[in-house]
Amino acid sequence: MTPASTQALGLARPVIQGLIILNGLYTLVISGLLVWSFFIDGWPERPLGFDMVNAHPLLGQGLRAIVMIGIAGALIVHFVLRHLRAIVDTVRVGDPFNLENARRLDRIAWGVVALELLRVAVAAIAAVVWEAGRIEAFSFAPWLAVLLLFVLSGVFAQGARMREDLEGTV
Amino acid sequence: MAILVRLDDKLHERRMTLTELAARVDITVANLSILKTGKAKAIRFSTLEAICVALDCQPGDLLLYQHDDTHPNP
């Protein structure tokens, strides 16, 4: 391993652990916000300062739907981070090339796909009830990440098979 | 497995123990034991050559193909 990758590996676990905690807090806060929106008078114009005269009549429900999608997104991020932490742990113990890691990378890739589809849903809702183009529906980088993750998953699967072959070789 | 390893027979023939062979071919007893018990998935040519030199035999003396009904031939 290069010095840079060793340093990155040492840093990865605490960073991922921190992100899992932050994501958990974010989920709690937006879940609270969603529940609160049902009890507050004058939602959404009073707390968010919208001018309801010119706003879309479904703005309140639209914002709640976006928050619900946000909660779903946070659960997916949690799933992705837990898988990433498990992969980092296998690298730390010196056993990264196994089929379980290939499956984990596959699941992470599907998680990123799901997140991007949620982004499209949020952008579509925002375009109807709020302002078209306010939230970007497409970003190139995550789709490139999906591609790379599927390729990496294939590399890990191949590596695991090669290692399995080597293990039985005398 | 359709390939049988007859290392035990050759060792017996040469009055040699697995430990002695391991020392001669510079392979661990554990790995030779895997080979002897037929648990190995593959054997390197270098290993086969070293064993053949140590036991003064041919690869065919060590390996035997036995028709296996569970693995039909193409």
gemmi code that builds the backbone of each chain (N, CA, C; Angstrom):
import gemmi

chains = {
    "A": [
        ("MET", (0.831, -1.209, 0.000), (0.000, 0.000, 0.000), (0.865, 1.258, 0.000)),
        ("THR", (0.401, 2.288, -0.689), (1.153, 3.538, -0.721), (0.907, 4.287, 0.591)),
        ("PRO", (1.825, 5.212, 0.964), (1.608, 5.967, 2.215), (0.265, 6.701, 2.209)),
        ("ALA", (-0.112, 7.227, 1.021), (-1.379, 7.978, 0.941), (-2.573, 7.077, 1.242)),
        ("SER", (-2.542, 5.846, 0.666), (-3.686, 4.951, 0.892), (-3.713, 4.452, 2.328)),
        ("THR", (-2.528, 4.274, 2.946), (-2.477, 3.863, 4.350), (-3.099, 4.936, 5.232)),
        ("GLN", (-2.737, 6.201, 4.931), (-3.293, 7.318, 5.712), (-4.805, 7.408, 5.515)),
        ("ALA", (-5.230, 7.252, 4.250), (-6.663, 7.344, 3.941), (-7.429, 6.245, 4.661)),
        ("LEU", (-6.824, 5.056, 4.718), (-7.473, 3.924, 5.376), (-7.609, 4.171, 6.879)),
        ("GLY", (-6.551, 4.738, 7.466), (-6.584, 5.046, 8.895), (-7.665, 6.064, 9.214)),
        ("LEU", (-7.873, 6.970, 8.267), (-8.834, 8.052, 8.473), (-10.270, 7.610, 8.155)),
        ("ALA", (-10.371, 6.615, 7.262), (-11.695, 6.242, 6.723), (-12.686, 5.814, 7.791)),
        ("ARG", (-12.251, 4.937, 8.720), (-13.217, 4.391, 9.683), (-13.811, 5.487, 10.584)),
        ("PRO", (-12.948, 6.323, 11.231), (-13.567, 7.377, 12.064), (-14.441, 8.339, 11.262)),
        ("VAL", (-14.037, 8.629, 10.005), (-14.838, 9.539, 9.174), (-16.206, 8.909, 8.876)),
        ("ILE", (-16.198, 7.635, 8.480), (-17.462, 6.951, 8.167), (-18.329, 6.862, 9.429)),
        ("GLN", (-17.671, 6.540, 10.553), (-18.405, 6.450, 11.819), (-19.067, 7.796, 12.134)),
        ("GLY", (-18.295, 8.871, 11.946), (-18.831, 10.222, 12.189), (-19.999, 10.534, 11.261)),
        ("LEU", (-19.857, 10.140, 10.003), (-20.923, 10.397, 9.028), (-22.195, 9.617, 9.380)),
        ("ILE", (-22.018, 8.386, 9.904), (-23.188, 7.582, 10.312), (-23.933, 8.311, 11.438)),
        ("ILE", (-23.170, 8.858, 12.381), (-23.793, 9.576, 13.511), (-24.498, 10.840, 12.997)),
        ("LEU", (-23.797, 11.606, 12.147), (-24.395, 12.837, 11.606), (-25.661, 12.527, 10.802)),
        ("ASN", (-25.603, 11.441, 10.020), (-26.764, 11.053, 9.217), (-27.939, 10.662, 10.122)),
        ("GLY", (-27.618, 9.995, 11.243), (-28.655, 9.614, 12.204), (-29.310, 10.865, 12.796)),
        ("LEU", (-28.470, 11.852, 13.146), (-28.991, 13.109, 13.714), (-29.875, 13.830, 12.691)),
        ("TYR", (-29.391, 13.842, 11.437), (-30.140, 14.486, 10.349), (-31.519, 13.827, 10.190)),
        ("THR", (-31.530, 12.482, 10.256), (-32.800, 11.740, 10.126), (-33.748, 12.127, 11.258)),
        ("LEU", (-33.206, 12.197, 12.480), (-34.047, 12.558, 13.627), (-34.616, 13.955, 13.460)),
        ("VAL", (-33.761, 14.894, 13.038), (-34.183, 16.295, 12.910), (-35.259, 16.441, 11.837)),
        ("ILE", (-35.056, 15.859, 10.662), (-36.068, 16.050, 9.606), (-37.343, 15.255, 9.895)),
        ("SER", (-37.190, 14.122, 10.633), (-38.400, 13.397, 11.044), (-39.200, 14.263, 12.011)),
        ("GLY", (-38.485, 14.922, 12.932), (-39.139, 15.838, 13.882), (-39.825, 16.976, 13.141)),
        ("LEU", (-39.125, 17.484, 12.122), (-39.668, 18.599, 11.322), (-40.965, 18.175, 10.623)),
        ("LEU", (-40.954, 16.930, 10.117), (-42.144, 16.416, 9.430), (-43.330, 16.316, 10.396)),
        ("VAL", (-43.076, 15.747, 11.573), (-44.151, 15.603, 12.576), (-44.639, 16.980, 13.004)),
        ("TRP", (-43.677, 17.879, 13.216), (-43.992, 19.236, 13.679), (-44.879, 19.959, 12.662)),
        ("SER", (-44.643, 19.695, 11.377), (-45.398, 20.401, 10.333), (-46.905, 20.098, 10.404)),
        ("PHE", (-47.265, 18.969, 11.032), (-48.691, 18.621, 11.148), (-49.362, 19.353, 12.308)),
        ("PHE", (-48.566, 19.866, 13.231), (-49.136, 20.485, 14.427), (-49.045, 22.003, 14.440)),
        ("ILE", (-48.174, 22.555, 13.602), (-47.973, 24.006, 13.630), (-49.082, 24.710, 12.826)),
        ("ASP", (-49.555, 25.808, 13.360), (-50.575, 26.599, 12.666), (-49.932, 27.354, 11.503)),
        ("GLY", (-50.636, 27.434, 10.404), (-50.162, 28.227, 9.265), (-48.975, 27.619, 8.534)),
        ("TRP", (-48.904, 26.256, 8.500), (-47.847, 25.584, 7.699), (-48.210, 25.694, 6.213)),
        ("PRO", (-47.326, 26.046, 5.315), (-45.901, 26.364, 5.537), (-45.600, 27.865, 5.555)),
        ("GLU", (-46.659, 28.703, 5.358), (-46.359, 30.131, 5.170), (-45.751, 30.800, 6.403)),
        ("ARG", (-46.231, 30.397, 7.613), (-45.718, 31.067, 8.812), (-44.274, 30.677, 9.147)),
        ("PRO", (-43.982, 29.378, 9.310), (-42.589, 29.042, 9.681), (-41.580, 29.303, 8.569)),
        ("LEU", (-41.989, 29.149, 7.314), (-41.016, 29.281, 6.220), (-41.127, 30.604, 5.480)),
        ("GLY", (-42.123, 31.391, 5.811), (-42.247, 32.725, 5.230), (-42.657, 32.756, 3.775)),
        ("PHE", (-43.452, 31.745, 3.343), (-43.908, 31.754, 1.954), (-45.099, 32.692, 1.785)),
        ("ASP", (-45.158, 33.288, 0.627), (-46.307, 34.136, 0.298), (-47.343, 33.223, -0.356)),
        ("MET", (-48.341, 32.808, 0.430), (-49.282, 31.798, -0.057), (-50.260, 32.329, -1.111)),
        ("VAL", (-50.294, 33.650, -1.280), (-51.189, 34.217, -2.295), (-50.718, 33.790, -3.686)),
        ("ASN", (-49.393, 33.866, -3.869), (-48.844, 33.505, -5.179), (-48.318, 32.061, -5.230)),
        ("ALA", (-48.330, 31.384, -4.072), (-47.738, 30.038, -4.045), (-48.711, 28.989, -4.566)),
        ("HIS", (-48.162, 27.825, -4.899), (-48.968, 26.691, -5.357), (-49.824, 26.194, -4.187)),
        ("PRO", (-51.098, 25.832, -4.429), (-51.957, 25.391, -3.310), (-51.464, 24.121, -2.614)),
        ("LEU", (-50.664, 23.315, -3.317), (-50.171, 22.065, -2.702), (-48.746, 22.208, -2.144)),
        ("LEU", (-48.308, 23.457, -1.958), (-46.928, 23.675, -1.504), (-46.639, 22.949, -0.185)),
        ("GLY", (-47.574, 23.072, 0.768), (-47.376, 22.440, 2.078), (-47.189, 20.939, 1.956)),
        ("GLN", (-48.086, 20.291, 1.211), (-47.996, 18.829, 1.037), (-46.736, 18.449, 0.255)),
        ("GLY", (-46.407, 19.293, -0.721), (-45.214, 19.050, -1.538), (-43.947, 19.070, -0.688)),
        ("LEU", (-43.873, 20.054, 0.216), (-42.689, 20.140, 1.084), (-42.623, 18.942, 2.029)),
        ("ARG", (-43.806, 18.510, 2.505), (-43.819, 17.319, 3.378), (-43.331, 16.088, 2.595)),
        ("ALA", (-43.790, 15.984, 1.348), (-43.349, 14.832, 0.516), (-41.836, 14.868, 0.333)),
        ("ILE", (-41.285, 16.076, 0.143), (-39.820, 16.201, -0.025), (-39.109, 15.762, 1.253)),
        ("VAL", (-39.685, 16.150, 2.413), (-39.066, 15.748, 3.690), (-39.117, 14.221, 3.833)),
        ("MET", (-40.246, 13.611, 3.439), (-40.370, 12.144, 3.520), (-39.332, 11.469, 2.626)),
        ("ILE", (-39.136, 12.041, 1.438), (-38.100, 11.499, 0.531), (-36.720, 11.677, 1.174)),
        ("GLY", (-36.557, 12.803, 1.865), (-35.293, 13.061, 2.567), (-35.025, 11.991, 3.621)),
        ("ILE", (-36.068, 11.566, 4.326), (-35.913, 10.513, 5.346), (-35.532, 9.192, 4.665)),
        ("ALA", (-36.225, 8.899, 3.555), (-35.891, 7.665, 2.812), (-34.436, 7.724, 2.341)),
        ("GLY", (-34.023, 8.899, 1.866), (-32.642, 9.083, 1.403), (-31.647, 8.865, 2.537)),
        ("ALA", (-31.998, 9.378, 3.733), (-31.094, 9.218, 4.879), (-30.951, 7.744, 5.248)),
        ("LEU", (-32.037, 6.975, 5.125), (-31.960, 5.538, 5.424), (-31.057, 4.830, 4.417)),
        ("ILE", (-31.155, 5.265, 3.159), (-30.284, 4.665, 2.127), (-28.823, 5.031, 2.403)),
        ("VAL", (-28.590, 6.298, 2.787), (-27.213, 6.732, 3.085), (-26.660, 5.903, 4.255)),
        ("HIS", (-27.512, 5.634, 5.255), (-27.094, 4.812, 6.391), (-26.662, 3.413, 5.910)),
        ("PHE", (-27.482, 2.848, 5.028), (-27.214, 1.522, 4.450), (-25.875, 1.535, 3.697)),
        ("VAL", (-25.662, 2.591, 2.898), (-24.421, 2.712, 2.118), (-23.208, 2.845, 3.050)),
        ("LEU", (-23.336, 3.708, 4.072), (-22.207, 3.944, 4.982), (-21.853, 2.690, 5.784)),
        ("ARG", (-22.871, 1.941, 6.192), (-22.595, 0.708, 6.949), (-21.845, -0.310, 6.085)),
        ("HIS", (-22.250, -0.395, 4.818), (-21.555, -1.316, 3.909), (-20.114, -0.857, 3.665)),
        ("LEU", (-19.954, 0.466, 3.518), (-18.618, 1.026, 3.294), (-17.714, 0.756, 4.498)),
        ("ARG", (-18.278, 0.901, 5.701), (-17.504, 0.647, 6.930), (-17.084, -0.827, 6.990)),
        ("ALA", (-17.993, -1.702, 6.593), (-17.676, -3.146, 6.598), (-16.541, -3.442, 5.618)),
        ("ILE", (-16.551, -2.766, 4.457), (-15.475, -2.972, 3.468), (-14.145, -2.472, 4.035)),
        ("VAL", (-14.170, -1.275, 4.637), (-12.945, -0.704, 5.225), (-12.404, -1.648, 6.300)),
        ("ASP", (-13.279, -2.247, 7.084), (-12.840, -3.183, 8.138), (-12.133, -4.400, 7.541)),
        ("THR", (-12.634, -4.884, 6.401), (-11.977, -6.050, 5.790), (-10.596, -5.679, 5.241)),
        ("VAL", (-10.462, -4.422, 4.768), (-9.146, -3.967, 4.276), (-8.180, -3.883, 5.456)),
        ("ARG", (-8.681, -3.393, 6.581), (-7.825, -3.234, 7.773), (-7.314, -4.584, 8.288)),
        ("VAL", (-8.142, -5.629, 8.181), (-7.677, -6.942, 8.646), (-6.964, -7.722, 7.541)),
        ("GLY", (-6.804, -7.079, 6.370), (-6.029, -7.689, 5.277), (-6.771, -8.732, 4.479)),
        ("ASP", (-8.111, -8.651, 4.454), (-8.868, -9.655, 3.701), (-9.969, -8.998, 2.854)),
        ("PRO", (-9.570, -8.051, 1.955), (-10.617, -7.338, 1.208), (-11.178, -8.107, 0.013)),
        ("PHE", (-10.371, -9.016, -0.546), (-10.843, -9.677, -1.771), (-11.686, -10.904, -1.437)),
        ("ASN", (-12.915, -10.646, -1.056), (-13.849, -11.753, -0.839), (-15.175, -11.407, -1.525)),
        ("LEU", (-15.965, -12.439, -1.767), (-17.201, -12.240, -2.538), (-18.200, -11.358, -1.802)),
        ("GLU", (-18.138, -11.359, -0.471), (-19.065, -10.523, 0.303), (-18.806, -9.038, 0.003)),
        ("ASN", (-17.521, -8.660, -0.139), (-17.215, -7.266, -0.476), (-17.717, -6.902, -1.873)),
        ("ALA", (-17.630, -7.852, -2.789), (-18.158, -7.610, -4.144), (-19.657, -7.345, -4.059)),
        ("ARG", (-20.346, -8.155, -3.251), (-21.796, -7.965, -3.079), (-22.082, -6.626, -2.393)),
        ("ARG", (-21.230, -6.259, -1.411), (-21.418, -4.975, -0.723), (-21.297, -3.810, -1.701)),
        ("LEU", (-20.279, -3.869, -2.576), (-20.085, -2.790, -3.561), (-21.273, -2.715, -4.515)),
        ("ASP", (-21.800, -3.880, -4.848), (-22.984, -3.947, -5.710), (-24.162, -3.236, -5.033)),
        ("ARG", (-24.347, -3.553, -3.750), (-25.466, -2.944, -2.997), (-25.262, -1.444, -2.854)),
        ("ILE", (-23.999, -1.013, -2.638), (-23.719, 0.426, -2.534), (-24.071, 1.109, -3.855)),
        ("ALA", (-23.703, 0.472, -4.965), (-24.013, 1.046, -6.283), (-25.526, 1.205, -6.444)),
        ("TRP", (-26.283, 0.179, -6.060), (-27.745, 0.277, -6.162), (-28.284, 1.349, -5.207)),
        ("GLY", (-27.617, 1.500, -4.062), (-28.001, 2.551, -3.109), (-27.832, 3.929, -3.727)),
        ("VAL", (-26.710, 4.126, -4.424), (-26.466, 5.425, -5.074), (-27.486, 5.659, -6.193)),
        ("VAL", (-27.834, 4.576, -6.915), (-28.875, 4.690, -7.954), (-30.190, 5.162, -7.310)),
        ("ALA", (-30.540, 4.523, -6.180), (-31.788, 4.886, -5.487), (-31.749, 6.349, -5.040)),
        ("LEU", (-30.594, 6.789, -4.540), (-30.466, 8.187, -4.092), (-30.669, 9.156, -5.256)),
        ("GLU", (-30.105, 8.797, -6.400), (-30.252, 9.670, -7.571), (-31.701, 9.703, -8.058)),
        ("LEU", (-32.401, 8.567, -7.951), (-33.812, 8.547, -8.350), (-34.636, 9.394, -7.381)),
        ("LEU", (-34.259, 9.361, -6.096), (-34.951, 10.205, -5.112), (-34.706, 11.685, -5.426)),
        ("ARG", (-33.485, 11.988, -5.875), (-33.164, 13.375, -6.243), (-34.079, 13.844, -7.398)),
        ("VAL", (-34.298, 12.938, -8.368), (-35.183, 13.263, -9.499), (-36.606, 13.521, -8.982)),
        ("ALA", (-37.039, 12.665, -8.029), (-38.387, 12.821, -7.464), (-38.515, 14.159, -6.743)),
        ("VAL", (-37.485, 14.515, -5.957), (-37.499, 15.799, -5.221), (-37.547, 16.962, -6.214)),
        ("ALA", (-36.739, 16.880, -7.254), (-36.690, 17.963, -8.245), (-38.044, 18.102, -8.947)),
        ("ALA", (-38.688, 16.953, -9.218), (-39.991, 16.983, -9.901), (-41.046, 17.628, -9.004)),
        ("ILE", (-41.054, 17.242, -7.730), (-42.033, 17.825, -6.795), (-41.787, 19.321, -6.637)),
        ("ALA", (-40.493, 19.672, -6.456), (-40.143, 21.087, -6.281), (-40.529, 21.903, -7.521)),
        ("ALA", (-40.370, 21.304, -8.691), (-40.700, 22.024, -9.934), (-42.202, 22.306, -10.021)),
        ("VAL", (-43.013, 21.400, -9.462), (-44.479, 21.581, -9.525), (-44.948, 22.582, -8.470)),
        ("VAL", (-44.554, 22.325, -7.205), (-45.139, 23.143, -6.120), (-44.325, 24.385, -5.773)),
        ("TRP", (-43.081, 24.457, -6.231), (-42.243, 25.578, -5.804), (-41.716, 26.324, -7.026)),
        ("GLU", (-40.567, 25.920, -7.542), (-39.959, 26.663, -8.636), (-39.157, 25.692, -9.517)),
        ("ALA", (-39.484, 25.661, -10.800), (-38.775, 24.751, -11.708), (-37.298, 25.114, -11.777)),
        ("GLY", (-36.426, 24.094, -11.721), (-34.983, 24.328, -11.834), (-34.325, 24.743, -10.537)),
        ("ARG", (-35.127, 24.905, -9.478), (-34.559, 25.315, -8.187), (-33.665, 24.193, -7.616)),
        ("ILE", (-34.112, 22.949, -7.808), (-33.305, 21.800, -7.381), (-32.886, 21.026, -8.634)),
        ("GLU", (-31.577, 20.804, -8.774), (-31.046, 20.101, -9.952), (-31.513, 18.644, -9.956)),
        ("ALA", (-32.062, 18.184, -11.070), (-32.546, 16.798, -11.154), (-31.434, 15.849, -11.567)),
        ("PHE", (-30.414, 16.366, -12.240), (-29.372, 15.480, -12.748), (-27.984, 16.007, -12.412)),
        ("SER", (-27.171, 15.099, -11.940), (-25.773, 15.441, -11.702), (-24.931, 14.300, -12.277)),
        ("PHE", (-23.910, 14.637, -12.989), (-23.113, 13.640, -13.700), (-22.305, 12.758, -12.736)),
        ("ALA", (-21.727, 13.397, -11.693), (-20.783, 12.685, -10.808), (-21.369, 11.434, -10.148)),
        ("PRO", (-22.576, 11.478, -9.558), (-23.097, 10.257, -8.922), (-23.281, 9.097, -9.899)),
        ("TRP", (-23.682, 9.395, -11.129), (-23.865, 8.314, -12.112), (-22.522, 7.719, -12.515)),
        ("LEU", (-21.486, 8.573, -12.547), (-20.136, 8.071, -12.802), (-19.698, 7.181, -11.636)),
        ("ALA", (-20.069, 7.606, -10.406), (-19.740, 6.807, -9.214), (-20.428, 5.437, -9.291)),
        ("VAL", (-21.676, 5.426, -9.769), (-22.415, 4.158, -9.909), (-21.661, 3.219, -10.855)),
        ("LEU", (-21.237, 3.778, -11.972), (-20.495, 2.991, -12.958), (-19.213, 2.428, -12.342)),
        ("LEU", (-18.475, 3.301, -11.654), (-17.214, 2.873, -11.027), (-17.456, 1.799, -9.971)),
        ("LEU", (-18.545, 1.951, -9.212), (-18.854, 0.980, -8.158), (-19.172, -0.396, -8.744)),
        ("PHE", (-19.914, -0.416, -9.854), (-20.219, -1.705, -10.481), (-18.946, -2.343, -11.044)),
        ("VAL", (-18.064, -1.497, -11.623), (-16.793, -2.025, -12.143), (-15.950, -2.580, -10.985)),
        ("LEU", (-15.880, -1.814, -9.882), (-15.116, -2.252, -8.708), (-15.664, -3.553, -8.145)),
        ("SER", (-16.993, -3.668, -8.146), (-17.629, -4.888, -7.654), (-17.169, -6.085, -8.489)),
        ("GLY", (-17.103, -5.876, -9.813), (-16.624, -6.936, -10.702), (-15.168, -7.274, -10.423)),
        ("VAL", (-14.352, -6.233, -10.161), (-12.925, -6.441, -9.861), (-12.787, -7.258, -8.572)),
        ("PHE", (-13.568, -6.922, -7.559), (-13.505, -7.641, -6.282), (-13.956, -9.094, -6.457)),
        ("ALA", (-15.013, -9.295, -7.246), (-15.517, -10.661, -7.455), (-14.438, -11.502, -8.144)),
        ("GLN", (-13.786, -10.897, -9.162), (-12.721, -11.597, -9.890), (-11.543, -11.864, -8.953)),
        ("GLY", (-11.179, -10.863, -8.151), (-10.081, -11.002, -7.178), (-10.368, -12.115, -6.188)),
        ("ALA", (-11.616, -12.178, -5.728), (-11.994, -13.206, -4.756), (-11.874, -14.596, -5.369)),
        ("ARG", (-12.308, -14.721, -6.637), (-12.217, -16.021, -7.315), (-10.749, -16.432, -7.505)),
        ("MET", (-9.913, -15.439, -7.880), (-8.495, -15.742, -8.095), (-7.834, -16.173, -6.783)),
        ("ARG", (-8.206, -15.486, -5.700), (-7.626, -15.821, -4.408), (-8.050, -17.223, -3.970)),
        ("GLU", (-9.319, -17.536, -4.244), (-9.844, -18.856, -3.900), (-9.058, -19.954, -4.631)),
        ("ASP", (-8.768, -19.673, -5.921), (-7.979, -20.620, -6.722), (-6.590, -20.804, -6.119)),
        ("LEU", (-6.001, -19.661, -5.724), (-4.632, -19.667, -5.207), (-4.548, -20.386, -3.861)),
        ("GLU", (-5.637, -20.249, -3.075), (-5.632, -20.860, -1.747), (-5.539, -22.380, -1.802)),
        ("GLY", (-6.110, -22.975, -2.848), (-6.088, -24.434, -2.964), (-4.901, -24.940, -3.757)),
        ("THR", (-3.972, -24.000, -4.111), (-2.807, -24.395, -4.917), (-1.626, -24.739, -4.016)),
        ("VAL", (-1.021, -25.880, -4.310), (0.139, -26.307, -3.513), (1.394, -26.162, -4.359)),
    ],
    "B": [
        ("MET", (-13.105, -36.179, -6.219), (-12.251, -35.589, -7.263), (-11.719, -36.688, -8.190)),
        ("ALA", (-11.684, -36.407, -9.473), (-11.292, -37.424, -10.450), (-9.785, -37.663, -10.483)),
        ("ILE", (-9.003, -36.676, -10.027), (-7.544, -36.860, -10.001), (-7.129, -37.347, -8.607)),
        ("LEU", (-6.501, -38.500, -8.574), (-6.047, -39.039, -7.284), (-4.554, -38.757, -7.114)),
        ("VAL", (-4.171, -38.382, -5.915), (-2.755, -38.138, -5.626), (-2.236, -39.350, -4.858)),
        ("ARG", (-1.226, -39.988, -5.444), (-0.713, -41.227, -4.822), (0.615, -40.969, -4.102)),
        ("LEU", (0.650, -39.855, -3.406), (1.871, -39.478, -2.692), (2.179, -40.467, -1.570)),
        ("ASP", (1.151, -40.913, -0.898), (1.318, -41.848, 0.220), (2.016, -43.132, -0.231)),
        ("ASP", (1.541, -43.660, -1.372), (2.131, -44.913, -1.895), (3.613, -44.723, -2.201)),
        ("LYS", (3.926, -43.578, -2.851), (5.330, -43.325, -3.232), (6.205, -43.130, -2.006)),
        ("LEU", (5.652, -42.431, -1.008), (6.422, -42.215, 0.229), (6.719, -43.560, 0.899)),
        ("HIS", (5.719, -44.407, 0.909), (5.873, -45.734, 1.518), (6.936, -46.542, 0.766)),
        ("GLU", (6.854, -46.458, -0.557), (7.816, -47.151, -1.420), (9.250, -46.705, -1.147)),
        ("ARG", (9.393, -45.370, -0.957), (10.740, -44.804, -0.751), (11.144, -44.780, 0.723)),
        ("ARG", (10.271, -45.340, 1.597), (10.537, -45.329, 3.047), (10.845, -43.909, 3.540)),
        ("MET", (9.990, -43.018, 3.157), (10.214, -41.605, 3.512), (8.963, -41.060, 4.212)),
        ("THR", (9.162, -40.193, 5.182), (7.997, -39.595, 5.853), (7.637, -38.272, 5.169)),
        ("LEU", (6.463, -37.797, 5.483), (6.002, -36.529, 4.901), (6.890, -35.362, 5.359)),
        ("THR", (7.342, -35.455, 6.611), (8.207, -34.397, 7.156), (9.541, -34.361, 6.404)),
        ("GLU", (10.084, -35.551, 6.116), (11.357, -35.609, 5.383), (11.181, -35.032, 3.978)),
        ("LEU", (10.074, -35.417, 3.355), (9.816, -34.897, 1.997), (9.652, -33.375, 2.033)),
        ("ALA", (8.947, -32.900, 3.053), (8.735, -31.453, 3.185), (10.068, -30.721, 3.275)),
        ("ALA", (10.990, -31.278, 4.029), (12.313, -30.659, 4.187), (13.072, -30.668, 2.858)),
        ("ARG", (12.912, -31.737, 2.095), (13.640, -31.848, 0.826), (13.093, -30.918, -0.260)),
        ("VAL", (11.782, -30.802, -0.299), (11.198, -29.995, -1.390), (10.905, -28.552, -0.957)),
        ("ASP", (11.206, -28.265, 0.300), (11.009, -26.909, 0.832), (9.533, -26.447, 0.725)),
        ("ILE", (8.649, -27.338, 1.111), (7.214, -27.022, 1.164), (6.740, -27.426, 2.562)),
        ("THR", (5.829, -26.672, 3.119), (5.404, -26.981, 4.489), (4.691, -28.341, 4.537)),
        ("VAL", (4.785, -28.978, 5.710), (4.118, -30.272, 5.905), (2.600, -30.082, 5.715)),
        ("ALA", (2.092, -28.943, 6.161), (0.649, -28.669, 6.051), (0.210, -28.688, 4.585)),
        ("ASN", (1.000, -28.045, 3.721), (0.650, -28.005, 2.298), (0.786, -29.383, 1.646)),
        ("LEU", (1.836, -30.113, 2.037), (2.004, -31.462, 1.481), (0.861, -32.365, 1.941)),
        ("SER", (0.423, -32.138, 3.168), (-0.684, -32.921, 3.704), (-1.973, -32.642, 2.918)),
        ("ILE", (-2.168, -31.376, 2.547), (-3.339, -31.005, 1.720), (-3.286, -31.753, 0.395)),
        ("LEU", (-2.053, -31.820, -0.172), (-1.870, -32.513, -1.452), (-2.118, -34.010, -1.280)),
        ("LYS", (-1.574, -34.565, -0.206), (-1.654, -36.013, 0.045), (-3.103, -36.473, 0.242)),
        ("THR", (-3.868, -35.641, 0.932), (-5.250, -36.037, 1.251), (-6.234, -35.687, 0.129)),
        ("GLY", (-5.695, -35.142, -0.987), (-6.560, -34.849, -2.135), (-7.412, -33.602, -1.962)),
        ("LYS", (-7.017, -32.728, -1.024), (-7.804, -31.504, -0.786), (-7.312, -30.329, -1.632)),
        ("ALA", (-6.160, -30.498, -2.291), (-5.613, -29.400, -3.108), (-6.432, -29.224, -4.381)),
        ("LYS", (-6.606, -27.954, -4.776), (-7.345, -27.681, -6.019), (-6.407, -27.674, -7.219)),
        ("ALA", (-5.142, -27.341, -6.963), (-4.174, -27.256, -8.064), (-2.770, -27.515, -7.525)),
        ("ILE", (-1.886, -27.915, -8.440), (-0.486, -28.120, -8.043), (0.410, -27.372, -9.033)),
        ("ARG", (1.378, -26.648, -8.489), (2.304, -25.908, -9.364), (3.272, -26.914, -9.997)),
        ("PHE", (3.717, -26.579, -11.227), (4.711, -27.428, -11.883), (5.981, -27.486, -11.030)),
        ("SER", (6.339, -26.369, -10.394), (7.566, -26.331, -9.582), (7.449, -27.309, -8.401)),
        ("THR", (6.250, -27.400, -7.805), (6.039, -28.331, -6.686), (6.138, -29.771, -7.184)),
        ("LEU", (5.487, -30.004, -8.315), (5.478, -31.354, -8.887), (6.906, -31.790, -9.234)),
        ("GLU", (7.647, -30.859, -9.819), (9.039, -31.149, -10.200), (9.874, -31.471, -8.956)),
        ("ALA", (9.705, -30.644, -7.897), (10.488, -30.852, -6.672), (10.168, -32.211, -6.051)),
        ("ILE", (8.895, -32.593, -6.051), (8.505, -33.886, -5.474), (9.062, -35.032, -6.323)),
        ("CYS", (8.978, -34.849, -7.654), (9.510, -35.884, -8.550), (11.006, -36.078, -8.347)),
        ("VAL", (11.719, -34.966, -8.153), (13.174, -35.056, -7.914), (13.425, -35.775, -6.598)),
        ("ALA", (12.691, -35.379, -5.553), (12.922, -35.954, -4.220), (12.576, -37.434, -4.162)),
        ("LEU", (11.523, -37.817, -4.883), (11.078, -39.220, -4.820), (11.576, -40.050, -6.006)),
        ("ASP", (12.327, -39.379, -6.891), (12.867, -40.042, -8.091), (11.753, -40.778, -8.853)),
        ("CYS", (10.770, -40.013, -9.256), (9.644, -40.615, -9.975), (9.133, -39.661, -11.061)),
        ("GLN", (8.141, -40.108, -11.800), (7.520, -39.288, -12.852), (6.194, -38.718, -12.334)),
        ("PRO", (5.724, -37.600, -12.924), (4.424, -37.049, -12.494), (3.315, -38.094, -12.551)),
        ("GLY", (3.384, -38.955, -13.559), (2.361, -39.997, -13.708), (2.360, -41.010, -12.570)),
        ("ASP", (3.505, -41.110, -11.871), (3.557, -42.022, -10.712), (2.798, -41.438, -9.520)),
        ("LEU", (2.654, -40.115, -9.542), (2.024, -39.439, -8.402), (0.543, -39.146, -8.628)),
        ("LEU", (0.199, -38.888, -9.887), (-1.182, -38.498, -10.188), (-1.874, -39.555, -11.022)),
        ("LEU", (-3.121, -39.810, -10.671), (-3.899, -40.829, -11.373), (-5.286, -40.293, -11.664)),
        ("TYR", (-5.705, -40.442, -12.925), (-7.059, -40.012, -13.270), (-8.000, -41.188, -13.073)),
        ("GLN", (-9.065, -40.948, -12.320), (-10.073, -41.987, -12.113), (-11.406, -41.441, -12.598)),
        ("HIS", (-12.081, -42.214, -13.456), (-13.354, -41.741, -14.006), (-14.350, -41.505, -12.879)),
        ("ASP", (-14.915, -40.305, -12.876), (-15.858, -39.913, -11.825), (-17.229, -39.727, -12.454)),
        ("ASP", (-18.203, -40.535, -12.025), (-19.552, -40.470, -12.609), (-20.272, -39.168, -12.290)),
        ("THR", (-19.879, -38.512, -11.169), (-20.557, -37.267, -10.784), (-20.118, -36.098, -11.656)),
        ("HIS", (-18.972, -36.240, -12.343), (-18.478, -35.206, -13.253), (-18.399, -35.782, -14.657)),
        ("PRO", (-19.514, -35.789, -15.402), (-19.474, -36.384, -16.733), (-18.481, -35.696, -17.659)),
        ("ASN", (-17.785, -36.518, -18.445), (-16.820, -35.955, -19.393), (-17.539, -35.345, -20.587)),
        ("PRO", (-16.967, -34.274, -21.181), (-17.616, -33.671, -22.352), (-17.524, -34.593, -23.565)),
    ],
}
model = gemmi.Model(1)
for chain_id, residues in chains.items():
    chain = gemmi.Chain(chain_id)
    for i, (resn, *xyz) in enumerate(residues, 1):
        res = gemmi.Residue()
        res.name, res.seqid = resn, gemmi.SeqId(i, " ")
        for name, pos in zip(("N", "CA", "C"), xyz):
            atom = gemmi.Atom()
            atom.name, atom.element = name, gemmi.Element(name[0])
            atom.pos, atom.b_iso = gemmi.Position(*pos), 0.0
            res.add_atom(atom)
        chain.add_residue(res)
    model.add_chain(chain)
structure = gemmi.Structure()
structure.add_model(model)
structure.setup_entities()
